[in-house]
Amino acid sequence: MAAFVDHAPFIAKAGNGGNGCVSFHREKFVQNGGPDGGDGGHGGDVILLADENMHTLLDFRFRSKYEAPAGVDGSSGRRQGKKGDNLIVKVPVGTVVRDKETGVVVADMYEAGREKILLRGGRGGWGNSHFATPTRQAPNFAKPGIKTEKHEFVLELKSIADVGLVGYPNVGKSTILSVVTAAKPKIANYHFTTLTPNLGMVRHHGQDFIMADIPGLVEGASEGAGLGYDFLRHVERTRLLLHVIDAAGSEGRDPVEDYEQINQELQRYGDLANRPQIIAANKMDLPDGETGYQMLKEHIGDKYPIFPVSAATRQGFDDLMNCVASTLASLPPMEPFTEEEMLPEMLESTGFEISRDGKVFVVSGSSIIQLLDSVNFEDEESMNWFHRTLRRAGIIDALRQAGAQEGSTVRMEDMEFDFVE
């Protein structure tokens, strides 16, 4: 069986843009042919694809570097270079991609078949035919293609499930999963039997939902103890937690202490303690099961519903599953992580300059043309993205520091618009 890997490095580079061509028309009996250099092709994009047939990030441990093909240089006769092929990188459903340096989420592949352009290829350079003017009829220069840079990311696999089974090791989570679903997890009487999150489909009175058996937590899990820290990420997407407790205290632990310690770990790891929770008091078939159940019931009160069950004898699950199904029906779907846009290539590396032309504020830099070319100024959403990009790149703040006020005129290349905070 392949090893389960849910955390891996990922280095990606979009394709460079092809260079524009310097060429002049050559034809018999035509002495002074005009410029006819073609444009370079755009570089290939790096595109992520959520593949439901992948279940681990193991492939990225063997290969972590991916580069899309470059665009082909332009040629004579105004022939444009071929665009570089896009590079499709398949990842398991539930993969979250973070920028290694900043830690921000740039892609959340939460749905099977979802595609996300992670990095855009560099734009192809213009051939010399673009630079001909009445006074410059034989331009002997062309524009090079945009060169892209490598970006380092971190891939995290977070299980997609509606219900997450949490609790100490060996409390019976895997057995419960095998009882209520068709999953067949590894079950044995020792800690950390579950080394991977096992998922199973529950079909209850016409309602289907996914349940995940998360490897057992231990005290200190949120700080890296045991296996808990590595797998707490798999609980993040669950809409409902099914907290399994050994009511009989079969390993000498106190059920009430188990309940409190697990919830403390969930509290330390983000907002998981605020997630809706149902308590399954398991091992009710053992001698001290009833005593532990009553202690739990008295301690928890009305905070969470609690159900006595026995995974070994398969008793008590009808009422538990009724409560799980009805609770899920009342909960909204889990929201995907908020994605941050990657800045256009070169914007971070080359920066920008702001100058004054009378009362007009001029923003210039090698990346500004590329930024303008990526915007559809007739589309509201594209304009919003444009404004967010200016803000994230620091251009809005720089304009303000240069003296721009609401309504001031700002020029970028051949475009002018009013400054808006």
Number of C-alpha atoms within 10 A of each C-alpha: 3 6 10 13 16 21 19 20 18 20 16 20 23 29 31 29 30 31 29 32 31 24 25 20 15 15 9 6 7 9 9 12 15 17 26 23 27 27 34 32 29 30 30 27 26 24 18 23 19 22 20 14 11 13 17 21 22 16 13 18 12 9 12 14 14 17 17 23 22 29 29 23 26 28 20 21 16 22 18 26 23 18 24 23 17 20 21 17 16 18 25 24 25 24 27 22 25 22 18 16 10 8 11 15 20 19 24 25 24 22 17 15 14 13 18 17 17 19 26 23 32 28 29 30 26 26 31 26 27 17 16 15 10 6 7 9 14 20 19 17 17 23 19 19 26 25 19 21 17 15 15 16 22 18 22 22 25 25 27 23 23 21 27 27 28 26 28 23 24 23 26 25 31 27 22 22 23 19 18 19 18 13 18 14 20 13 15 13 10 9 13 18 16 21 15 20 22 20 22 21 17 21 15 15 9 7 11 12 16 16 27 28 28 26 29 28 25 20 17 17 22 22 12 12 13 16 19 23 18 16 22 21 16 24 26 21 22 24 22 25 24 23 22 27 30 30 31 24 21 16 9 7 12 17 22 20 11 20 20 13 18 22 19 17 22 22 15 14 17 11 10 22 16 12 15 17 23 22 23 26 27 29 28 23 18 15 12 14 22 17 14 23 26 14 14 21 19 11 13 16 10 9 11 12 15 22 19 23 25 22 22 15 11 14 16 17 18 13 12 18 17 12 16 21 19 11 15 17 11 8 11 8 12 15 9 14 14 11 14 12 16 15 16 19 22 20 18 12 10 11 15 18 14 16 13 13 9 7 10 16 21 18 18 16 16 15 18 19 13 17 18 14 10 13 15 13 13 8 9 10 12 14 14 13 14 18 16 15 19 17 14 13 17 14 18 19 14 17 21 13 10 13 10 21 14 10 11 15 16 22 19 17 13 6 8 13 12 14 17 13 13
